[in-house]
């Protein structure tokens, strides 16, 4: 454990930030799983709704620096391909 006051504060701040990042990442993964389940079921309407939510969560995570912007772009591209393959 740190002895210096500023180092103690950094530990507390990092714990708070880590918890927030885990919450965002967990919520994003949940939406992605819901989207994948909708695609697997073959329900186009449900997949499109889940697509919107999943893309939004990925965008938020990328904007907050939780995932890299290129990783976010890759995920969104994969989602779009999945939805488009259902319609075509």
C-alpha positions as CSV (number, residue, x, y, z in Angstrom):
1,X,0.0,0.0,0.0
2,X,1.2,3.5,-0.7
3,X,2.2,5.8,2.1
4,X,2.0,9.1,0.3
5,X,-1.4,10.9,0.2
6,X,-1.4,11.5,-3.5
7,X,-0.6,7.9,-4.2
8,X,-3.4,6.8,-1.9
9,X,-5.8,9.0,-3.9
10,X,-4.6,7.6,-7.2
11,X,-5.4,4.1,-6.0
12,X,-8.9,5.1,-5.0
13,X,-9.4,6.9,-8.3
14,X,-8.1,4.0,-10.4
15,X,-10.5,1.6,-8.5
16,X,-13.4,3.8,-9.4
17,X,-12.4,4.1,-13.0
18,X,-11.8,0.4,-13.3
19,X,-15.3,-0.4,-11.9
20,X,-16.9,2.1,-14.4
21,X,-14.9,0.6,-17.3
22,X,-16.0,-2.9,-16.3
23,X,-19.6,-1.8,-16.2
24,X,-19.5,-0.3,-19.6
25,X,-17.7,-3.3,-21.1
26,X,-20.1,-5.8,-19.5
27,X,-23.1,-3.9,-20.8
28,X,-21.6,-3.8,-24.3
29,X,-20.9,-7.6,-24.2
30,X,-24.5,-8.2,-23.1
31,X,-25.9,-6.2,-26.0
32,X,-23.6,-8.0,-28.4
33,X,-24.8,-11.4,-27.0
34,X,-28.4,-10.3,-27.4
35,X,-27.7,-9.2,-31.0
36,X,-26.0,-12.6,-31.8
37,X,-28.9,-14.4,-30.3
38,X,-31.4,-12.5,-32.5
39,X,-29.3,-13.2,-35.6
40,X,-29.2,-16.9,-34.7
41,X,-33.0,-17.0,-34.2
42,X,-33.5,-15.7,-37.7
43,X,-35.9,-12.9,-36.6
44,X,-35.0,-10.0,-38.8
45,X,-37.0,-7.3,-36.9
46,X,-35.5,-8.4,-33.6
47,X,-32.0,-8.5,-35.1
48,X,-32.4,-4.9,-36.5
49,X,-33.5,-3.6,-33.1
50,X,-30.6,-5.4,-31.3
51,X,-28.2,-4.1,-34.0
52,X,-29.1,-0.5,-33.1
53,X,-28.5,-1.1,-29.4
54,X,-25.3,-3.1,-30.0
55,X,-23.8,-0.4,-32.3
56,X,-24.7,2.3,-29.8
57,X,-23.0,0.5,-26.9
58,X,-19.9,-0.2,-29.0
59,X,-19.7,3.5,-30.0
60,X,-20.0,4.6,-26.4
61,X,-17.2,2.2,-25.4
62,X,-15.0,3.5,-28.1
63,X,-15.6,7.1,-27.3
64,X,-14.7,6.5,-23.6
65,X,-11.6,4.6,-24.6
66,X,-12.7,1.3,-23.2
67,X,-12.1,-0.4,-26.6
68,X,-9.9,0.8,-29.5
69,X,-11.7,2.8,-32.2
70,X,-10.6,0.3,-34.9
71,X,-11.9,-2.6,-32.8
72,X,-15.2,-0.8,-32.6
73,X,-15.3,-0.3,-36.3
74,X,-14.5,-3.9,-36.9
75,X,-17.3,-5.1,-34.6
76,X,-19.8,-2.7,-36.2
77,X,-18.8,-4.0,-39.6
78,X,-19.4,-7.6,-38.5
79,X,-22.8,-6.7,-37.1
80,X,-23.8,-5.0,-40.4
81,X,-22.7,-8.0,-42.4
82,X,-24.7,-10.3,-40.2
83,X,-27.9,-8.1,-40.5
84,X,-27.4,-7.7,-44.3
85,X,-26.9,-11.4,-44.8
86,X,-30.3,-12.1,-43.1
87,X,-32.1,-9.7,-45.5
88,X,-30.4,-10.8,-48.7
